[in-house]
Amino acid sequence: MILSDLIKPENIIFIDQKEVNPTLEDLVYKAFDLNFIKNKKEFLSAILERENIVSTGIGLGIAIPHSKLESIDNFFIIVGIIKNDINWKSIDSKPVKAVFMIGGPSNAQKKYLGILSKLMLLFKNSKIRNELFTASTNNDVVEIFKSL
């Protein structure tokens, strides 16, 4: 799985929220608008349930909320670039500046882990993170992933 196949201009939104739950709602609604999910209430519930177990704020200004459901046919990523830092209760206690919401079919754990590991490797690179945090257009974000 190539990340640039999952990160397209239409999958990216700039978020002006100040809290986690409204941010997650914006991302879920975008996934619904793009027909990645059939039931936004079901997916939002699964995302919030996962977030309540432990924060998906992985540190370094990044959060990766995720859920796999039987009702989802293919993996997708919705990218949210945060205009105002959000306290996500991240493992490093730093605010979140970019969110990568992953959704996919419940029977594809190996593929999911592949996507997650590729993202994690990228986010260790401070240059890539800074480019993400300062991106001002959807195409700016897409170009970051195309160049990898």
Residue, then its C-alpha position, 0 to 999 in steps of 0.5 A: m500500500i502506497l500512502s500517496d494512493l490514500i492521501k488525495p486532495e479531496n481527503i484533506i481538510f483544514i480544521d478550525q476546532k479547538e477540541v478533540n471530539p468536534t475535530l473527530e466529527d469533522l473528519v468523520y463527516k468528510a469520510f461520509d461525504l466521500n462515501f468511504i463510510k456508509n454510516k457516519k454515526e456508527f463510524l464516529s461511535a467506533i472512533l470515539e470509543r477507541e479514543n476513550i480507551v487511550s488517546t490516539g495522540i502518538g506524540l510529535g504533534i500527530a494523532i491517528p484515530h482509527s477504526k475498522l468495521e465490517s461495513i467499510d470496503n476499503f482503507f482510507i485516510i482523512v487528513g486534518i491539518i489543525k489551525n489551532d493546536i489541540n490538546w489531544k492528551s498525547i503520550d508526549s503531552k504536546p498539542v496536536k497539529a495534524v490528524f490522520m484518521i484511518g478507516g478500513p475493513s475489519n478483516a484486514q489487520k495486516k494491511y492496516l498495520g502496514i499503513l500505520s507503520k508507514l505513517m509512523l516512520l514518516f512522522k519521525n522525520s521532523k522535516i516532514r512533520n514541519e511541512l505538514f504543520t505549515a501546509s496551507t493547501n490540500n495540494d501542499v499536503v499531497e505533494i509531501f506524500k508524492s515526494l516520498 
